[in-house]
């Protein structure tokens, strides 16, 4: 099965890992919250990979808050993977997603750049 995957990640080495590991799927990689929002307005994704800490002061918390307020009624991805290495804020983002996306498989997998077995 081919998935539509949105990856929110700002580090080049991780982006390259996603490109390599998600080959065969339709993958869009963005490094800013505004780009992720724009993509989510025009397209639905099956799976999202979220890094918590992005460039500057941006975080994926902002994206999830926006999704909950603006798109929660119509957007429920099959899976959300929090791949952040931030062991404090990453689990908090995981919990927020778990509470708000009840029909999605939500996982906290630090540094996971491949599809988890639960979604493969």
N, CA, C and O of each residue as an XYZ file, in Angstrom:
480
protein
N       0.840     -1.176      0.000
C       0.000      0.000      0.000
C       0.892      1.250      0.000
O       1.913      1.309      0.685
N       0.484      2.214     -0.767
C       1.199      3.484     -0.829
C       0.477      4.491      0.057
O      -0.725      4.715     -0.092
N       1.219      5.093      0.975
C       0.658      6.087      1.883
C       1.018      7.501      1.448
O       2.056      7.728      0.827
N       0.148      8.445      1.781
C       0.450      9.875      1.661
C       0.968     10.303      3.029
O       0.246     10.242      4.024
N       2.216     10.734      3.067
C       2.886     11.002      4.337
C       3.379     12.444      4.389
O       4.033     12.926      3.464
N       3.055     13.117      5.480
C       3.574     14.449      5.743
C       4.626     14.323      6.839
O       4.364     13.773      7.909
N       5.810     14.836      6.559
C       6.901     14.842      7.535
C       7.204     16.293      7.885
O       7.468     17.112      7.004
N       7.163     16.603      9.170
C       7.530     17.941      9.647
C       8.875     17.789     10.356
O       8.957     17.268     11.468
N       9.919     18.255      9.685
C      11.294     18.046     10.157
C      12.170     19.155      9.596
O      12.011     19.550      8.441
N      13.094     19.661     10.409
C      13.940     20.762      9.959
C      15.403     20.386      9.757
O      16.152     21.181      9.190
N      15.836     19.222     10.192
C      17.245     18.855     10.063
C      17.486     18.035      8.792
O      16.800     17.045      8.540
N      18.463     18.461      8.005
C      18.722     17.861      6.701
C      19.032     16.370      6.795
O      18.511     15.596      5.991
N      19.848     15.944      7.731
C      20.195     14.515      7.837
C      18.956     13.663      8.082
O      18.827     12.575      7.521
N      18.057     14.150      8.908
C      16.818     13.410      9.169
C      15.923     13.402      7.938
O      15.297     12.389      7.628
N      15.861     14.537      7.233
C      15.067     14.594      6.001
C      15.556     13.538      5.013
O      14.750     12.833      4.404
N      16.856     13.430      4.855
C      17.416     12.435      3.940
C      17.074     11.019      4.390
O      16.814     10.149      3.559
N      17.075     10.789      5.693
C      16.689      9.468      6.206
C      15.243      9.150      5.849
O      14.928      8.025      5.461
N      14.366     10.137      5.980
C      12.966      9.924      5.620
C      12.834      9.617      4.124
O      12.117      8.692      3.742
N      13.513     10.379      3.294
C      13.445     10.151      1.843
C      13.870      8.719      1.520
O      13.213      8.028      0.742
N      14.958      8.289      2.117
C      15.473      6.943      1.868
C      14.535      5.865      2.418
O      14.256      4.879      1.737
N      14.057      6.049      3.627
C      13.266      5.005      4.293
C      11.807      4.948      3.883
O      11.152      3.925      4.080
N      11.289      6.020      3.319
C       9.884      6.040      2.916
C       9.719      5.968      1.402
O       8.666      6.314      0.867
N      10.759      5.518      0.721
C      10.721      5.376     -0.732
C       9.514      4.525     -1.136
O       9.233      3.500     -0.515
N       8.818      4.954     -2.163
C       7.649      4.223     -2.637
C       6.339      4.818     -2.149
O       5.273      4.478     -2.660
N       6.412      5.702     -1.165
C       5.227      6.395     -0.675
C       5.235      7.826     -1.204
O       6.268      8.330     -1.644
N       4.093      8.461     -1.155
C       4.007      9.862     -1.553
C       4.335     10.702     -0.310
O       3.515     10.830      0.599
N       5.541     11.266     -0.288
C       6.053     11.943      0.902
C       6.255     13.434      0.627
O       6.842     13.823     -0.383
N       5.762     14.246      1.538
C       6.024     15.685      1.512
C       6.744     16.020      2.810
O       6.247     15.734      3.899
N       7.909     16.625      2.687
C       8.688     17.023      3.862
C       8.705     18.541      3.928
O       9.084     19.216      2.971
N       8.291     19.061      5.069
C       8.305     20.504      5.297
C       9.075     20.784      6.584
O       9.162     19.930      7.466
N       9.631     21.989      6.682
C      10.381     22.305      7.889
C       9.798     23.473      8.680
O      10.399     23.937      9.649
N       8.624     23.944      8.261
C       7.979     25.052      8.967
C       6.504     24.744      9.178
O       5.872     24.069      8.366
N       5.977     25.244     10.266
C       4.567     25.026     10.592
C       3.664     25.599      9.516
O       2.678     24.965      9.141
N       3.981     26.793      9.009
C       3.122     27.406      7.986
C       3.062     26.544      6.731
O       2.013     26.470      6.090
N       4.159     25.894      6.368
C       4.149     25.013      5.193
C       3.324     23.751      5.453
O       2.651     23.247      4.554
N       3.381     23.254      6.669
C       2.577     22.085      7.023
C       1.085     22.434      6.976
O       0.276     21.660      6.464
N       0.733     23.591      7.508
C      -0.665     24.026      7.463
C      -1.152     24.143      6.030
O      -2.235     23.665      5.690
N      -0.351     24.778      5.197
C      -0.722     24.946      3.791
C      -0.956     23.594      3.125
O      -1.917     23.423      2.375
N      -0.089     22.650      3.398
C      -0.236     21.316      2.819
C      -1.503     20.631      3.335
O      -2.202     19.960      2.576
N      -1.793     20.801      4.618
C      -2.962     20.145      5.217
C      -4.278     20.787      4.794
O      -5.334     20.163      4.900
N      -4.226     22.013      4.323
C      -5.434     22.650      3.801
C      -5.798     22.071      2.435
O      -6.975     21.936      2.100
N      -4.783     21.734      1.658
C      -5.030     21.291      0.291
C      -5.034     19.775      0.113
O      -5.495     19.278     -0.915
N      -4.531     19.040      1.092
C      -4.423     17.591      0.926
C      -4.581     16.888      2.264
O      -4.157     17.398      3.301
N      -5.190     15.722      2.230
C      -5.250     14.880      3.415
C      -4.095     13.894      3.357
O      -3.744     13.396      2.287
N      -3.517     13.620      4.499
C      -2.410     12.683      4.582
C      -2.820     11.488      5.424
O      -3.602     11.617      6.365
N      -2.292     10.340      5.080
C      -2.586      9.131      5.845
C      -1.784      9.100      7.137
O      -2.277      8.669      8.180
N      -0.544      9.563      7.053
C       0.381      9.480      8.184
C       1.143     10.792      8.301
O       1.508     11.410      7.301
N       1.378     11.206      9.551
C       2.209     12.376      9.809
C       3.347     11.983     10.744
O       3.136     11.305     11.750
N       4.541     12.414     10.402
C       5.697     12.322     11.290
C       5.963     13.740     11.790
O       6.129     14.658     10.987
N       6.003     13.922     13.102
C       6.193     15.260     13.658
C       7.436     15.321     14.532
O       7.575     14.563     15.492
N       8.332     16.231     14.189
C       9.426     16.586     15.081
C       8.887     17.708     15.960
O       8.241     18.624     15.451
N       9.131     17.660     17.229
C       8.564     18.669     18.123
C       9.267     20.012     17.958
O       8.605     21.038     17.797
N      10.595     20.022     17.995
C      11.358     21.271     17.973
C      11.840     21.564     16.560
O      12.604     20.796     15.975
N      11.382     22.681     16.027
C      11.749     23.082     14.671
C      12.663     24.299     14.722
O      13.042     24.743     15.806
N      13.015     24.834     13.575
C      13.907     25.995     13.507
C      13.312     27.193     14.239
O      12.097     27.381     14.296
N      14.214     27.991     14.796
C      13.764     29.185     15.507
C      12.958     28.790     16.728
O      13.340     27.890     17.477
N      11.860     29.460     16.918
C      10.995     29.186     18.068
C       9.803     28.309     17.704
O       8.925     28.091     18.540
N       9.755     27.806     16.484
C       8.606     27.013     16.056
C       8.627     25.616     16.670
O       9.682     25.017     16.877
N       7.421     25.120     16.953
C       7.273     23.741     17.407
C       6.065     23.118     16.724
O       5.178     23.821     16.239
N       6.044     21.823     16.693
C       4.879     21.134     16.133
C       3.666     21.240     17.048
O       2.554     20.896     16.645
N       3.868     21.714     18.278
C       2.720     21.991     19.158
C       1.771     22.972     18.478
O       0.551     22.830     18.562
N       2.344     23.967     17.806
C       1.535     24.970     17.113
C       0.683     24.322     16.024
O      -0.485     24.668     15.848
N       1.275     23.388     15.302
C       0.557     22.699     14.231
C      -0.574     21.858     14.800
O      -1.692     21.891     14.286
N      -0.295     21.110     15.848
C      -1.317     20.248     16.448
C      -2.446     21.089     17.031
O      -3.616     20.725     16.907
N      -2.108     22.206     17.663
C      -3.150     23.105     18.188
C      -4.044     23.592     17.049
O      -5.269     23.593     17.175
N      -3.441     24.001     15.956
C      -4.202     24.462     14.795
C      -5.092     23.334     14.249
O      -6.260     23.557     13.932
N      -4.534     22.140     14.144
C      -5.320     21.006     13.661
C      -6.525     20.747     14.558
O      -7.629     20.501     14.072
N      -6.309     20.803     15.854
C      -7.401     20.560     16.799
C      -8.489     21.624     16.693
O      -9.676     21.321     16.810
N      -8.083     22.854     16.473
C      -9.046     23.955     16.400
C      -9.714     24.071     15.039
O     -10.902     24.383     14.960
N      -8.973     23.828     13.976
C      -9.463     24.112     12.632
C      -9.844     22.882     11.803
O     -10.720     22.963     10.943
N      -9.193     21.745     12.058
C      -9.383     20.605     11.156
C      -9.803     19.320     11.847
O     -10.018     18.310     11.177
N      -9.926     19.328     13.160
C     -10.164     18.084     13.891
C     -11.443     17.385     13.469
O     -11.525     16.158     13.530
N     -12.440     18.145     13.042
C     -13.698     17.535     12.641
C     -13.601     16.804     11.305
O     -14.430     15.939     11.019
N     -12.613     17.131     10.489
C     -12.543     16.526      9.156
C     -11.209     15.851      8.858
O     -11.072     15.226      7.807
N     -10.226     15.954      9.744
C      -8.921     15.361      9.471
C      -8.534     14.421     10.596
O      -8.274     14.853     11.719
N      -8.499     13.147     10.290
C      -8.062     12.123     11.229
C      -7.119     11.191     10.482
O      -7.566     10.232      9.853
N      -5.808     11.465     10.545
C      -4.879     10.581      9.840
C      -4.884      9.185     10.454
O      -5.242      9.011     11.618
N      -4.487      8.200      9.666
C      -4.395      6.835     10.194
C      -3.352      6.755     11.290
O      -3.515      6.032     12.273
N      -2.264      7.518     11.107
C      -1.198      7.452     12.089
C      -0.469      8.768     12.267
O      -0.307      9.548     11.328
N      -0.034      8.995     13.497
C       0.799     10.153     13.829
C       1.977      9.614     14.623
O       1.798      8.975     15.660
N       3.176      9.875     14.134
C       4.382      9.443     14.827
C       5.129     10.685     15.288
O       5.526     11.516     14.471
N       5.317     10.810     16.583
C       6.136     11.873     17.132
C       7.555     11.317     17.159
O       7.872     10.456     17.980
N       8.402     11.805     16.270
C       9.757     11.258     16.156
C      10.802     12.131     16.844
O      12.002     11.962     16.627
N      10.350     13.047     17.659
C      11.221     13.993     18.349
C      12.146     13.299     19.342
O      11.752     12.344     20.012
N      13.369     13.786     19.428
C      14.318     13.299     20.428
C      14.163     14.058     21.748
O      14.854     13.752     22.720
N      13.270     15.037     21.790
C      13.028     15.812     23.003
C      12.221     14.936     23.966
O      11.030     14.701     23.758
N      12.882     14.461     25.014
C      12.254     13.491     25.915
C      11.296     14.122     26.925
O      10.637     13.408     27.681
N      11.213     15.439     26.944
C      10.250     16.106     27.833
C       9.049     16.592     27.035
O       7.911     16.232     27.337
N       9.300     17.411     26.014
C       8.200     17.980     25.231
C       7.626     16.980     24.225
O       6.447     17.069     23.882
N       8.427     16.042     23.752
C       7.934     15.030     22.814
C       6.784     14.211     23.379
O       5.754     14.075     22.721
N       6.933     13.656     24.598
C       5.816     12.906     25.189
C       4.574     13.765     25.437
O       3.451     13.271     25.340
N       4.767     15.039     25.755
C       3.617     15.930     25.940
C       2.869     16.117     24.621
O       1.638     16.125     24.602
N       3.604     16.267     23.523
C       2.985     16.382     22.199
C       2.259     15.085     21.849
O       1.159     15.109     21.296
N       2.882     13.958     22.176
C       2.255     12.647     21.972
C       0.914     12.587     22.704
O      -0.092     12.173     22.126
N       0.897     12.996     23.962
C      -0.328     12.938     24.758
C      -1.417     13.824     24.165
O      -2.581     13.426     24.110
N      -1.048     15.012     23.723
C      -2.022     15.918     23.097
C      -2.625     15.279     21.854
O      -3.836     15.342     21.645
N      -1.781     14.663     21.031
C      -2.282     14.004     19.819
C      -3.179     12.825     20.177
O      -4.227     12.631     19.560
N      -2.779     12.046     21.161
C      -3.561     10.872     21.568
C      -4.957     11.281     22.050
O      -5.947     10.608     21.762
N      -5.018     12.381     22.778
C      -6.297     12.856     23.303
C      -7.199     13.442     22.229
O      -8.422     13.366     22.342
N      -6.615     14.025     21.187
C      -7.404     14.729     20.186
C      -7.637     13.970     18.887
O      -8.535     14.322     18.123
N      -6.858     12.955     18.628
C      -7.014     12.171     17.397
C      -7.311     10.727     17.779
O      -6.482      9.832     17.615
N      -8.508     10.533     18.286
C      -8.913      9.242     18.853
C      -8.991      8.121     17.815
O      -8.861      6.949     18.167
N      -9.197      8.457     16.563
C      -9.283      7.435     15.517
C      -7.941      7.155     14.854
O      -7.867      6.386     13.895
N      -6.885      7.773     15.359
C      -5.550      7.609     14.783
C      -4.678      6.765     15.711
O      -4.826      6.797     16.933
N      -3.773      6.015     15.102
C      -2.716      5.379     15.875
C      -1.684      6.461     16.141
O      -1.135      7.038     15.202
N      -1.415      6.742     17.406
C      -0.466      7.785     17.775
C       0.681      7.134     18.532
O       0.469      6.423     19.515
N       1.896      7.386     18.062
C       3.076      6.752     18.658
C       4.131      7.799     18.984
O       4.302      8.776     18.254
N       4.835      7.580     20.091
C       6.020      8.374     20.411
C       7.217      7.468     20.169
O       7.474      6.542     20.938
N       7.946      7.743     19.096
C       9.094      6.946     18.696
C      10.262      7.871     18.392
O      10.470      8.251     17.239
N      11.027      8.238     19.418
C      12.164      9.137     19.185
C      13.089      8.608     18.090
O      13.494      7.445     18.099
N      13.400      9.471     17.175
C      14.339      9.173     16.081
C      13.885      8.024     15.187
O      14.726      7.312     14.638
N      12.590      7.828     15.029
C      12.057      6.813     14.115
C      11.817      7.466     12.764
O      10.984      8.364     12.641
N      12.544      7.017     11.755
C      12.439      7.599     10.414
C      11.900      6.604      9.404
O      12.052      6.794      8.197
N      11.272      5.546      9.888
C      10.662      4.530      9.037
C       9.225      4.311      9.504
O       8.842      4.731     10.596
N       8.443      3.650      8.664
C       7.086      3.317      9.090
C       7.158      2.259     10.187
O       7.816      1.234     10.012
N       6.492      2.495     11.312
C       6.464      1.476     12.363
C       5.708      0.251     11.896
O       4.884      0.347     10.987
N       5.964     -0.881     12.487
C       5.293     -2.124     12.112
C       3.780     -1.994     12.209
O       3.053     -2.608     11.429
N       3.297     -1.193     13.166
C       1.854     -1.008     13.338
C       1.197     -0.350     12.135
O      -0.023     -0.414     11.985
N       1.989      0.281     11.277
C       1.449      1.013     10.139
C       1.936      0.494      8.796
O       1.455      0.930      7.750
N       2.853     -0.403      8.815
C       3.444     -0.904      7.545
C       2.495     -1.845      6.838
O       2.818     -2.359      5.767
